[in-house]
Amino acid sequence: MVIYLAGPMRSIPRYNFPTFDRIACVLRMEGHTVLSPADIDREYGFDAMDLPPDHDCNNIPENFDFMACVRRDIDAILSCDKLILLPGWEQSKGAKAEKALAEWIGVIVEEWTK
């Protein structure tokens, strides 16, 4: 199964990459293909784990093409079988939009409960 992870990033230290990474690892160990926004960002040259610990994660980083990121995430959702909502997704504009898109196109949507 191809699973997309949707969850909060801004306002969380390191843009929540550690949580995305941990959950992606668990799902991959279960045999799933995981599409994680953190991994997608890394593929395009942005790794929040390389930022200084005091970086302000409330804003989009300088030189980060937000619209390109949105397009990549939409493409990932269009290719997945299931979308899993990470803790705190309710406070994230992006995760709420990703959930709405998934529901609109008939992708299974579940909250992370492990």
C-alpha positions in Angstrom: 0.0 0.0 0.0 1.2 3.5 -0.8 0.6 5.8 2.2 1.0 9.6 2.3 1.6 11.3 5.7 -0.2 14.5 6.5 0.6 16.5 9.5 1.7 19.8 11.0 5.1 21.2 10.1 5.2 24.9 10.7 5.5 26.1 14.3 7.0 22.7 15.3 10.8 22.3 15.9 12.6 21.1 12.8 9.3 21.4 11.0 8.2 18.1 12.6 10.6 16.1 10.5 11.4 13.7 13.4 7.8 12.7 13.8 7.4 12.2 10.0 10.6 10.1 10.0 9.6 8.0 12.9 6.1 7.1 11.6 7.5 6.6 8.0 10.0 4.1 9.5 7.3 2.1 11.3 5.1 1.9 8.2 8.0 0.9 6.0 8.9 -1.9 8.4 5.3 -3.1 8.0 6.0 -3.3 4.2 4.3 -0.1 3.0 5.6 2.5 0.6 5.5 5.8 2.4 5.3 9.3 0.8 6.4 11.7 3.5 6.6 15.5 3.0 9.8 15.4 5.0 11.4 13.0 2.5 10.0 14.9 -0.5 11.5 18.1 0.9 14.8 16.3 1.3 14.7 15.1 -2.3 14.4 18.8 -3.4 17.3 20.0 -1.2 15.6 21.0 2.0 16.4 19.1 5.2 15.0 20.7 8.4 17.4 18.5 10.4 20.3 20.6 9.1 18.8 23.8 10.5 20.2 25.3 13.7 18.2 24.2 16.8 17.1 27.8 17.4 15.6 28.2 13.9 12.2 29.9 13.8 9.9 27.2 12.4 6.9 29.4 12.4 7.7 30.7 9.0 8.6 29.2 5.6 12.4 29.1 5.3 14.1 31.5 3.0 14.7 30.2 -0.6 12.0 27.5 -0.1 9.6 27.3 -3.0 6.4 26.9 -1.2 4.2 26.6 -4.3 6.4 23.9 -5.8 6.2 22.1 -2.5 2.4 22.2 -2.6 2.4 20.8 -6.1 4.7 18.0 -5.1 2.5 17.1 -2.1 -0.7 17.2 -4.3 1.0 14.9 -6.8 1.9 12.5 -4.0 -1.6 12.4 -2.7 -2.9 11.7 -6.2 -0.7 8.6 -6.3 -1.4 7.2 -2.8 -3.9 4.6 -1.6 -4.2 5.9 2.0 -3.5 9.2 3.8 -2.5 9.0 7.4 -3.1 12.0 9.6 -0.3 12.7 12.2 -1.0 14.0 15.6 -1.9 17.7 15.6 -3.1 17.7 12.0 -6.2 19.6 13.1 -4.2 22.8 13.6 -2.5 22.6 10.2 -3.9 24.4 7.2 -1.9 22.1 4.9 -2.9 18.8 6.5 -6.6 19.9 6.5 -6.3 20.7 2.8 -4.5 17.4 2.1 -7.3 15.5 4.0 -9.9 17.3 2.0 -8.2 16.4 -1.3 -7.8 12.8 -0.3 -11.5 12.5 0.7 -12.5 14.3 -2.5 -10.7 11.7 -4.7 -11.7 8.7 -2.7 -8.4 8.0 -0.9 -8.7 6.2 2.5 -8.1 8.6 5.4 -7.1 7.5 8.8 -5.6 9.0 11.9 -2.3 7.7 13.3 -3.1 5.7 16.5 0.1 3.8 17.3 
